C-alpha cells in the first residue's frame, strides 16, 4: 500500500490551510450522522450503490470523488464498503480469506478490529485518519453490531 502523499508534509513551521473537507468534518454533528451496520456498509461499493464508502475507526468517509483510485477494478477498491482500520494498521489490502460460509473465524481476521494494536499500529491508523479527514467528508458511523430485522 502506498504511504500518505508527500503533500501532507509541510516545511518546518508552516502548515497548510484546512481543506474544505477538514472544515466540514470539524463541524459535522456526529450524533446526526446516519448509522450503518457492517453489512449495510458493504453495499456502498460503486456497484450495488453508486457511492464508494470507506470506514476507519467507525467513521465512514465518502471517497466517491476519487473513483479513479477506489472504484471497481482500481487499486484501492478492496478497501471500499468496509471499516479498514485493521488493514491500515497492518498495511494490507486484505486479511486472510474467510471460511467457505463467508465468515471470519476470529476478531483478528476482521478488517476493523484494533484492540490488540501496538502503539506503532495505532499511530499508523491515526495518520490515515488525518489523511482521510483532509480529503473526504464523513457521511456516517459504523455500529459495532448487526441489527436483526426479524
N, C-alpha and C positions, 0 to 999 in steps of 0.2 A: 504494500500500500504506500502511496505517496505520503510524504510528510506535509505539514502545513505549508502553504505557499510563502515564498520569501517576502511577499509584500506585507506580511504580518510583522516582520521585524523592522523596527524603526531605528534611525540613527540615534546615538546617545542623546538623551534629554528631549527628544522630540516624540510627540505622539500624534497619530493621525486623528482627525476629527471623527466623531462617531458616524457610522453609516446610517442610512435610513432604517435598516433593519435593527441595528442596535438601539436606536431611539424608540422604534416601535416595541421591541422586545422588553425594554426597560419600563415601558408604560403599560404593557399588557396586564390585565387583571386575571391572574391565574385562576381565580375562583369562577370566572365567567367562561373559561375555555371549555370546549366540548371534551368529554371523557370517552376514551376508546379502550376496548379490551385489546389484547394482543391479536386475537382472531380478527377483530374488526379492522385493525391497522393493516393486516395483510392485503386487504382489498385495494389499498391506496398505492398501487404499483404501476400505474400508467397503462394497464391493460384492462383490469376489471373496473377500475375507476380511472379517470384521466389524470388525477393528481398523483404526485410522487411524494410520499412522506417517509422521513427517516426520523427515528426517535433516539435520543441519547439521555440517559438518566431520567427517563419517564416523560421528557418534554418532546413533543412532536414538531418537527421542522418541515415546512413545505419547500421541497427542493425542485419543484416543477419547473421553475425558471432556468434550471440547469439540466435540462433533459439530455443535453449532449454528453453529460457525464453520468447521469443517474437513470436515463431512460432505458427501456427494454433493449438488451443486447449491448449496452455500454459498460464501461469499465467498473462503475460502482453500483450497477443495478442490483447486485447481491445484497446491498445494504438497504434497499428500499422495502418498505412495508413491514419493518420490524424495529424493535429497540436494539440498537447495535452497541450498547455500552461495553459488553464483554468483548466483542470483536475488536473494537478500537483499543481497549486496554491490552489485548494480546497482539495487536497489529495484524489482524487476519480479516479475510473477506468472508470466511465461513468457519463454523465449528465442525466437529466430526458429524458425519451423517446420522440422521435419525434412524430408528429401527424400522422394520417393514410397515408398521402401522402408522408411521409418521411422527411418532412420539420420541422425545428425547428421554434418556433414562435417568439423568440426574440434573440438578440445578447447574452444575458445572458444564453441562452440554448445551445450555441455552445460549442465546445471543445477548441476553440482558443482565444476568446475574453478576454482581460485582462485590458481594460481601467478603469474598476471600482475596480481594486485590491487595497488592503491596502498595506502599506509598508511591512508588515509581509508576505503577499502573494507574493509580488514581490521578496522578499528575498528568499522565498522557491523556486520559479522558478529559480532564479539566481543560487542557489545551484544545482538544477537539470541540468542546462546548463553546469556548471562546470563538473558535473558527466558524462554527455554525451560526452563533448568535450575531456575528458580523454580516453574514451573507444571506440568511434565510429567516423568514418570520416563524415564530412559534404559533402553531394553529391548534394545539390540543395537548392532552395529557393521557398517558397510558396508565391504566389502573393495574394493580398487582394481581387481580383475579379475573376469572372468566365469569360472565353472567349467564345463568341458565334461564332461558325463556320458555320453560316447560309448564 
